[in-house]
Amino acid sequence: MNQSPFQPSRRSDVAPFIAMDVLAEAARLEAQGRKIIHMEVGQPSAPAPKAALDMARKALDHGRLGYTEALGIRPLREALAAHYRKAYGVDVPVERIMATTGSSAGFNLAFLAAFDPGDRVVLTAPGYPAYRNILKALGLVPVEIEVGAETRWSLTPAHLEEAQKEGPVKGVLVASPANPTGTMMTAEALEDLIRYCDDAGIWFISDEIYHGLVYDGDERTALETSQNTIIVNSFSKYYCMTGWRIGWLVLPEQLVRPTERIAQSLYISPPELSQIAAGAALTSVQELEAVKAGYAANRALLLDGLPKIGLDRLLPVDGAFYIYADISRFRSDSLEFAKRMLHEAGVAATPGVDFDPVHGHEFLRFSFAGAHEDMKDALERLSGFLDAGR
Ligand SMILES: Cc1ncc(COP(=O)(O)O)c(C=O)c1O
């Protein structure tokens, strides 16, 4: 039988995000009346800061929302420049800051501006799965390097040297703190890697989306080391604005105009309402620090409680709101384990296979962005579940 000529492209053949499948299964159980504790989704449960909501309401009352410049509205970009001065002591010209439709659009734009089809870009495994999926969909080649305890789950110049032997590396993408591990690079390790990339002419892309959510260690922006770095950031996590789809890029000067040109055609501009609200979120420090204190309390509870019920092999939780737990002593099929845990204990978590095709079957990612009472409940439920599985 002849195959129809109307087929999806080869580049669209990217892996599904299993976390979303877990979410769908959890919703089915909830529809049957079960109470499920959600530890699978990586998003804050708090709403956007009050000042952001007020600004948005005002803008809605005002009437017209339209396209903006592709780079974003000037007040937001100026507020971001002020944020870099205040948070990191770094001067960034407003001209190099660009608002984007979430960091997700930021990745698309940065990859398109910096790379040509076939270029190799190094990522960590475990890592955020969208990186490799976006790269693949754009015709780029993700080079995933397995990282482990010996380098504190971070890439090193030695990893890059090794990767260079198999072909030129055009870019490196690092998140610190990272998803799914929650682990952060030390300031020295980050600086060494950036300097290596600078010397080797490799674009260094720094996903700083979990900045602001650091419990242990010293948070640094890659801009402190090199102005050649590409910074990707977002209002989704610290600022509790996932649904507003608003983020930003800080670009090296030579990438600004190319990125702007691509953005004009791909997205026209990020949503104006979200840009207006985001500017106000930047000033809502007190409110956001209270939300962060809630995560810190959840983190402390779980870091104390999980080892007591048998989950004692956890990666260092320096930041973000994730605990990446080694479950191999119970089972080495995280997908099956996550399904049983959801059905039997009513706790939803994400199997590691989403983040790491090689070792992910031995890990589960728990998000602790939810309510404190839910975290307590989860510990009790997991205790019974794990006891039964021993
Ligand atoms: C490491 C990392 N980067 C980027 C994103 C994308 O976020 P957004 O597009 O909402 O800014 C996520 C979302 O979970 C993430 O975990």
The ligand as an SDF file (V2000), in Angstrom:
LIG
                    3D

 16 16  0  0  0  0  0  0  0  0999 V2000
   14.6490   24.9830   33.2000 C   0  0  0  0  0  0  0  0  0  0  0  0
   13.4530   25.5670   32.5330 C   0  0  0  0  0  0  0  0  0  0  0  0
   13.6350   26.4570   31.5350 N   0  0  0  0  0  0  0  0  0  0  0  0
   12.5900   26.9850   30.8800 C   0  0  0  0  0  0  0  0  0  0  0  0
   11.2780   26.6440   31.2050 C   0  0  0  0  0  0  0  0  0  0  0  0
   10.1550   27.2670   30.3900 C   0  0  0  0  0  0  0  0  0  0  0  0
    9.4550   28.2240   31.0880 O   0  0  0  0  0  0  0  0  0  0  0  0
    8.6230   29.4330   30.4580 P   0  0  0  0  0  0  0  0  0  0  0  0
    8.4750   29.2300   29.0100 O   0  0  0  0  0  0  0  0  0  0  0  0
    7.3310   29.3890   31.2010 O   0  0  0  0  0  0  0  0  0  0  0  0
    9.4090   30.6720   30.7720 O   0  0  0  0  0  0  0  0  0  0  0  0
   11.0440   25.7410   32.2420 C   0  0  0  0  0  0  0  0  0  0  0  0
    9.6670   25.3530   32.5980 C   0  0  0  0  0  0  0  0  0  0  0  0
    9.4220   24.4760   33.3930 O   0  0  0  0  0  0  0  0  0  0  0  0
   12.1630   25.1930   32.9280 C   0  0  0  0  0  0  0  0  0  0  0  0
   12.0240   24.3140   33.9310 O   0  0  0  0  0  0  0  0  0  0  0  0
  1  2  1  0
  2  3  1  0
  2 15  2  0
  3  4  2  0
  4  5  1  0
  5  6  1  0
  5 12  2  0
  6  7  1  0
  7  8  1  0
  8  9  2  0
  8 10  1  0
  8 11  1  0
 12 13  1  0
 12 15  1  0
 13 14  2  0
 15 16  1  0
M  END
$$$$
